[in-house]
Amino acid sequence: MLPDFSLGRQPRVPCTPGLCCLLMDAFGLPASLSSLGWSGVVAALATGVVAGFFNVTAGGGSLLTVPLLILYGLPGPLANGTNRVALVAQNLVAVPTFRLGGVRGLRHSGVLMLAALPGAIAGAWTGAVIDDALFRRLLGGLMIAMTAVVLIRPRGEADTSIVRTRFRLLTLLAFVMLGFYAGFIQAGIGFLIVFALVGLERFPLVRAHAFKVALVLVLQLAALPVFAAHGKVNWPIGILLAVGLAIGGFAGARVALKSSERVLRWLLAAAALGLALRLLLFP
């Protein structure tokens, strides 16, 4: 039996007096994570752990979070918006990590962020107002397409000192569309960003990944308020997802040192395909 994640459709639990209560009232948050029940808490954490594990070892963990939240009972748009909380938290940690690792030159890519930003806001609005049944069908179809992308490994320039300061018109147009996708569905956007940078501009692969996490952070910071304004964010589940991502990322880093990335990518693709078929065949 799947845990009940229907908290987002129920009245908010009254809060007892205190500073914590005042903060929750100010931000409109549910009074207690206990409203989820133990099964809901464990399921949210487990979903985050799985996604964090794959994000570190093979990439694409977000392909699993939204469909799993839907199968646990959240409406599609609410699951979509809730996932953004964890993504913001994860990339807030990832961006400085790349910088501390010596990756430079990202400021020259700011024009690509500006190109993608309007699309992300428009995509988030679309994702927040779309019909639940239609969203599930679109997500299922896109996930099937993304399973092929997961298995492809792009090859960038080996020289990491190369810095692009100008970009082709085709690249700018690609990032306008990528921005909309990141705001709307988001699942697998990291793969698409890396493919665009490596394929169109011959970015070194390390710099492409560093720019990817910076861009995803900017786009999700723009998308999250749009979902929240439409009531499409379940904050307790989002926070639990973020915690799970941290745990899964730690475990994944240890496993990545001993496991084959190719095998893990196949496992991710198989899991994403299975979830996609579940959404399409048993809505």
Buried (B, 14 or more C-beta within 10 A) or exposed (E): EEBBBBBBEEEEEEBEEEEEBEEBEEEEBBBBBEBBBEBBBBBBBBBBBBBBBBBBBBBBBBBBBBBBBBBBBBBBBBBBBBBBBBBBBBBBBBBEEBEEEEBEBBEBBEBBBEBBBBBBBBBBBBBBEBEBEEBBBBBBEBBBEBBEBBEEEBEBBEEBEBBBEEBEEEBBEBBBBBBBBBBBBBBBBBBBBBBBBBBBBBBBBBBBBBBBBBBBBBBBBBBBEBBBEBBBBBBBBBBBBBBBBBBBBEBBEEEBEEBEEEEBBBBBBEBBBBBBEBBBEEE
